[in-house]
Amino acid sequence: MSTVLQLEAVACPLCGGREVDTLGWLHDVALGVPGRFPLARCRGCGLLHQNPRVREDQLDLAYPDNYPAHARDAEMPRILRRAGPAVRWALATQLGYAHLDAGDPGPRGRAWARLRRRKIRENFPPWIGQGRLLDVGCATGRFLHQMKAVGWRVAGVEIDPVAAAKAKSVTPDVFVGDPVEASFASASFDVVTSFHVVEHLPRPLAALEQMLRWLTPTGLMIVEVPNAGGAGGRMFGRYWSGLDFPRHLTHFTPATMAAMVERAGGRVIGASHRTKPRYLTRSLRHWLRDQPGTRHRIALAALDSGFGRGAAKLTLELLMPINRRLGLGEAVRYFIRRA
């Protein structure tokens, strides 16, 4: 890509203020989109965001053809491929999926499910109401595929037409475009999910308002975004992969996300700090690439080797529970209900 993206000043996505402090000008360390992009903090509410930001009519140019989320196929996730019976038993006995003909997976299957209780709860929402689920920013439909396999009636929203075409192999009920423009009926979904999407949207407040409108009165909204107040951001600064300039337009902390949810008409009822070793290995890679000297090139080559990736991932996985307990996770998953 050779086009330099044009920037425009915008109001704060949370409070509407226009006075900001510019913390730095960053470049795209992940995919190499040309240009420098400002990280700003709103003087009124403290929200971190890109301001001035990429013009809305050029946002699609920030996503090269090799953008990872748009390149995957909507295949069955590994957790169901490898241990389907044990997972279904856990869902039926722990998360309210009474409709599943789970059967007893045997002692080994039950033990496997108990050991991976956290992982299962991270991958599957509790069963609610009529089992209608909407995934906003569904990409190629991997999560929709997983949810459909355990009984949910699924629909999606995806702005990228190529990714949306793949998602439509899972369900024809996929709206192609900005979630603010989607026309699903009010109170038509028991669960609305959005994983690492809201930070990409030029109108995040309006998107959250729309998502809450689609939710039934007793429904649950689950939103996950990178944690700008986490350990990775503090450690790596401009090299932290959670910034992902210029694609991430808003950078949330737990306080600013709770404020935006409240302004949208919802309330955060719980939050789970998530461990993301791949965020930190990417951040380390970004930092090493920008350092001079042979020793940094050697360290980068070691990190990029199979053994190096495995060793780094294992080390970080041992440290991540500490970050989670301290509220410094790389991402935060918010559980939200209508106010």
C-alpha positions in Angstrom: 0.0 0.0 0.0 1.4 3.4 -1.0 -1.6 5.7 -0.1 -1.0 7.9 2.9 -4.2 8.0 4.9 -5.7 11.4 5.5 -6.6 12.4 9.1 -9.5 14.5 10.4 -10.1 16.1 13.9 -13.1 14.5 15.7 -15.1 15.0 18.9 -14.3 12.6 21.7 -16.3 9.4 21.2 -17.4 9.3 24.8 -18.1 12.9 26.0 -18.0 14.9 22.8 -15.2 17.2 23.9 -12.7 18.5 21.4 -9.7 19.4 23.7 -7.1 16.6 23.8 -3.5 16.1 24.9 -1.4 14.3 22.2 0.7 11.6 23.9 2.6 10.6 20.8 2.6 10.0 17.0 2.7 6.3 16.2 3.2 4.2 13.1 1.8 0.8 12.1 4.2 -1.7 13.5 2.1 -4.7 12.6 1.1 -4.4 8.9 3.1 -1.4 7.7 0.3 1.0 6.6 2.1 4.2 5.7 1.7 7.3 7.9 1.9 8.4 11.5 -1.1 8.5 13.8 -1.7 10.4 17.1 -2.6 8.8 20.4 -4.6 11.4 22.3 -6.3 11.7 25.7 -9.5 13.7 26.1 -9.1 16.4 28.6 -12.8 16.1 29.6 -13.2 12.4 30.3 -9.7 10.8 29.9 -10.6 8.6 27.0 -7.7 7.5 24.9 -8.4 7.6 21.2 -6.9 8.5 17.8 -7.4 12.2 17.2 -7.1 13.4 14.6 -8.0 10.0 13.1 -8.1 8.4 9.7 -11.0 9.9 7.7 -14.0 7.6 7.8 -14.2 7.2 4.1 -10.6 5.8 4.1 -10.9 3.4 7.1 -11.1 0.4 4.8 -7.6 1.3 3.5 -6.2 0.6 7.0 -7.0 -3.1 6.5 -4.6 -4.8 4.0 -5.6 -8.0 2.3 -3.6 -10.0 4.8 -5.4 -8.6 7.8 -5.6 -11.8 10.0 -9.3 -11.7 11.1 -10.4 -11.6 7.5 -8.2 -14.4 6.3 -9.4 -17.3 8.4 -12.0 -19.8 7.3 -15.1 -20.5 9.3 -14.0 -23.9 10.4 -15.1 -25.7 13.6 -13.0 -24.4 16.5 -10.4 -26.8 18.0 -12.1 -27.1 21.4 -15.1 -28.8 19.8 -13.1 -30.8 17.3 -10.9 -32.3 19.9 -13.2 -32.9 22.8 -16.8 -32.4 21.6 -18.5 -34.9 24.0 -16.8 -33.6 27.1 -17.5 -30.0 26.1 -21.2 -30.7 25.5 -21.4 -32.5 28.8 -19.9 -29.5 30.5 -22.3 -27.1 28.8 -25.3 -29.2 29.7 -24.3 -29.6 33.3 -22.7 -26.2 34.0 -24.0 -23.6 31.7 -27.7 -24.4 31.1 -27.5 -26.2 27.7 -30.2 -28.7 28.7 -31.2 -29.3 25.1 -27.9 -31.0 24.3 -28.0 -34.7 24.2 -24.6 -34.8 25.9 -24.4 -38.2 27.4 -21.7 -39.2 29.9 -18.2 -38.7 28.4 -16.7 -41.1 31.0 -14.3 -40.4 33.8 -11.5 -39.1 31.5 -14.0 -36.8 29.7 -15.4 -35.5 33.0 -11.9 -34.9 34.4 -10.9 -33.1 31.2 -14.0 -30.8 31.3 -13.4 -30.0 35.0 -9.8 -29.1 34.4 -10.8 -26.8 31.5 -13.8 -25.2 33.2 -12.4 -21.7 32.8 -11.6 -22.3 29.1 -15.0 -23.6 28.4 -16.7 -20.7 30.1 -14.4 -18.4 28.1 -15.6 -19.9 24.9 -19.3 -20.3 25.5 -21.9 -17.9 27.0 -24.5 -19.3 29.4 -27.7 -20.4 27.7 -30.3 -17.7 27.9 -34.0 -17.5 26.8 -34.8 -18.7 23.3 -31.1 -19.2 22.3 -30.9 -16.3 19.8 -27.3 -15.0 19.4 -25.9 -12.1 17.4 -22.1 -11.7 16.9 -21.2 -8.1 16.0 -18.0 -8.1 14.0 -18.3 -11.8 13.2 -15.5 -11.8 10.6 -15.5 -15.1 8.7 -18.0 -16.7 11.1 -15.8 -18.9 13.3 -17.6 -18.0 16.5 -21.0 -18.3 14.8 -20.0 -21.8 13.7 -19.1 -22.8 17.2 -22.4 -21.4 18.7 -24.6 -22.9 16.0 -23.0 -26.3 16.7 -24.3 -26.2 20.3 -27.8 -25.1 19.4 -27.8 -21.3 19.1 -29.8 -19.6 16.4 -27.1 -17.3 15.1 -26.8 -14.0 13.2 -23.9 -11.7 12.5 -22.8 -8.3 11.5 -19.6 -7.8 9.5 -18.3 -4.7 7.7 -15.9 -6.5 5.4 -17.8 -8.1 2.4 -15.2 -10.8 1.8 -15.2 -12.0 5.4 -19.0 -11.7 5.5 -19.3 -13.9 2.4 -17.5 -16.7 4.4 -19.7 -16.1 7.4 -22.8 -16.6 5.3 -21.7 -20.2 4.8 -22.6 -20.6 8.5 -25.9 -18.5 8.4 -27.5 -16.4 5.7 -28.5 -13.9 8.4 -25.4 -11.7 8.2 -25.7 -8.0 7.8 -22.8 -6.5 5.7 -21.9 -3.0 6.9 -21.5 -0.9 10.0 -23.4 -2.2 13.0 -25.0 1.3 13.5 -26.7 0.8 10.1 -28.0 -2.8 10.8 -31.8 -3.2 11.0 -32.4 -6.1 13.3 -35.6 -5.8 15.4 -35.4 -4.5 18.9 -35.2 -7.0 21.7 -34.6 -9.9 19.2 -31.5 -11.5 20.7 -30.8 -13.2 24.0 -27.1 -12.8 23.7 -25.1 -10.1 21.8 -21.4 -10.6 21.5 -18.6 -8.4 20.1 -15.0 -9.5 20.5 -12.2 -7.0 19.6 -14.5 -4.9 17.4 -15.7 -1.8 19.3 -12.2 -0.4 19.3 -12.2 -0.4 15.5 -15.5 1.5 15.1 -15.7 5.2 14.3 -18.9 5.5 16.4 -18.4 3.2 19.3 -21.1 4.8 21.5 -23.8 4.5 18.8 -22.8 0.9 18.2 -23.1 0.0 21.9 -26.5 1.8 21.9 -27.6 -0.3 18.9 -26.4 -3.5 20.5 -28.3 -2.9 23.7 -31.4 -2.1 21.7 -31.2 -5.6 20.0 -30.9 -7.2 23.4 -33.9 -8.7 25.2 -34.7 -7.2 28.7 -33.2 -10.3 30.3 -30.4 -10.7 27.8 -26.6 -10.6 28.1 -24.2 -8.5 26.1 -20.5 -9.7 26.1 -17.9 -7.2 24.8 -14.2 -7.8 24.8 -11.6 -5.1 24.0 -7.9 -4.6 24.6 -7.0 -3.1 28.0 -5.1 0.1 27.6 -4.4 0.0 31.3 -2.9 -3.5 31.3 0.6 -4.7 31.9 1.5 -5.0 28.2 0.6 -1.3 27.4 2.7 -0.2 30.4 5.6 -2.4 29.5 5.9 -1.9 25.7 4.3 1.6 25.2 4.1 2.5 21.5 5.1 -1.1 20.6 2.1 -2.7 22.4 0.2 -4.7 19.9 -3.1 -3.8 21.5 -2.7 -0.3 20.1 -2.7 -1.6 16.5 -2.6 1.9 14.8 -4.3 2.9 12.6 -7.0 0.3 12.9 -7.8 0.8 16.6 -9.5 4.1 16.9 -10.4 4.0 20.7 -8.3 2.6 23.5 -10.4 1.6 26.6 -9.6 1.2 30.2 -12.1 -0.4 32.6 -13.2 3.0 33.7 -13.8 4.5 30.3 -15.5 1.4 29.0 -17.9 1.4 32.0 -18.6 5.1 31.4 -19.4 4.5 27.7 -21.6 1.5 28.5 -23.5 3.6 31.0 -23.9 6.4 28.5 -25.2 3.9 26.0 -27.9 2.7 28.4 -26.3 -0.3 29.9 -24.5 -1.4 33.0 -21.4 -3.5 33.4 -22.3 -6.4 35.8 -19.0 -8.2 35.6 -15.5 -8.0 34.0 -12.9 -10.7 33.3 -9.3 -9.8 32.7 -8.0 -11.9 29.9 -4.5 -13.3 29.4 -3.2 -12.8 25.9 0.4 -14.2 25.5 0.3 -13.6 21.8 -0.2 -9.9 22.4 3.0 -9.8 24.4 5.0 -11.9 22.0 3.8 -9.6 19.1 4.7 -6.6 21.2 8.2 -7.9 21.9 8.6 -8.7 18.2 7.6 -5.1 17.3 10.1 -3.7 19.8 13.0 -5.9 18.7 12.4 -5.0 15.0 12.9 -1.4 15.8 16.1 -1.8 17.8 19.6 -1.5 16.3 22.4 -4.0 16.7 23.2 -7.6 16.1 22.0 -8.9 19.5 18.5 -7.6 18.9 18.4 -9.3 15.4 19.6 -12.5 17.1 16.9 -12.2 19.7 14.2 -11.6 17.0 15.4 -14.7 15.1 15.2 -16.7 18.3 11.7 -15.5 19.0 10.5 -16.3 15.5 11.8 -19.8 15.7 9.4 -22.6 16.7 11.3 -23.2 19.9 11.5 -19.5 20.7 7.8 -19.0 20.2 7.0 -21.9 22.4 9.4 -20.9 25.2 8.1 -17.3 25.2 4.5 -18.4 25.2 5.1 -20.8 28.1 6.9 -18.1 30.1 4.1 -15.6 29.5 1.4 -18.1 30.3 3.0 -18.6 33.7 3.0 -14.9 34.4 -0.4 -14.1 33.0 -2.5 -15.3 36.1 -0.6 -12.7 38.1 -1.7 -9.9 35.7 -5.2 -11.2 35.7 -5.4 -11.1 39.5 -4.0 -7.6 39.6 -6.5 -6.4 37.0 -3.7 -5.9 34.4 -4.9 -8.3 31.7 -4.1 -7.7 28.0 -7.8 -7.5 27.3 -11.0 -7.2 29.4 -14.3 -9.1 28.7 -17.3 -7.1 29.9 -20.6 -8.6 30.8 -23.4 -6.1 30.3 -27.1 -5.8 30.8 -29.6 -3.2 29.9 -29.9 -0.5 32.6 
